[in-house]
Amino acid sequence: MKENEILDEIHRFRAEHARECGYDLHKIFQQIRDGTEKLKAEGWQVVSFAEPAESSYVLHEAPRKKNKNI
């Protein structure tokens, strides 16, 4: 497989960040939120994914009962 320098750098950064946070997800995400707020304060435009439309629902059916005759 071809090496991708950009992806390698992202993976290295993520691993280093996780290590610095002691692999604590709450701490990792708090630092990300703090960084986002800092960028907003500096005038950066921060975008997020749009909320799903009301009509887009996921339906879940109960699993079928097994046929005893099989």
C-alpha positions in Angstrom: 0.0 0.0 0.0 1.2 3.5 -0.8 2.3 5.7 2.0 0.4 8.9 2.5 2.4 11.6 4.3 -0.7 13.6 5.2 -2.5 10.7 6.8 0.8 9.6 8.6 1.1 13.1 10.1 -2.6 13.0 11.2 -2.1 9.6 12.9 1.1 10.7 14.6 -0.5 13.9 15.9 -3.6 12.0 17.2 -1.4 9.4 18.9 0.8 12.1 20.5 -2.3 14.1 21.6 -3.9 10.9 23.2 -0.6 10.1 24.9 -0.4 13.7 26.4 -4.0 13.3 27.7 -3.3 10.0 29.3 -5.7 8.4 26.8 -8.6 10.0 28.7 -11.3 10.7 26.2 -13.0 13.3 28.3 -9.7 15.3 28.5 -9.1 14.8 24.7 -12.5 16.1 23.7 -12.3 19.0 26.2 -9.1 20.1 24.7 -10.6 19.9 21.2 -13.7 22.0 22.4 -11.3 24.5 24.1 -9.3 24.8 20.9 -12.5 25.3 18.8 -13.6 28.1 21.2 -10.2 29.8 20.9 -10.4 29.7 17.1 -13.9 31.2 17.2 -12.6 34.0 19.5 -9.8 34.7 17.0 -12.4 35.2 14.2 -12.3 31.8 12.5 -15.6 30.6 11.1 -16.3 27.2 12.6 -18.8 25.0 10.8 -20.5 21.8 12.0 -22.6 19.1 10.5 -26.2 20.1 9.9 -28.9 18.5 12.0 -30.7 15.7 10.2 -34.0 16.6 8.6 -37.1 15.7 10.6 -38.2 13.3 7.9 -35.0 11.2 8.1 -35.6 8.5 10.7 -34.1 5.2 11.2 -36.6 2.4 11.7 -35.8 -0.7 13.7 -37.9 -3.8 13.3 -37.9 -6.4 16.0 -35.9 -9.5 14.9 -37.9 -12.2 13.3 -38.8 -15.2 15.4 -37.1 -18.3 14.3 -39.3 -20.9 12.5 -39.4 -24.0 14.6 -40.0 -26.1 11.4 -36.5 -25.4 10.0 
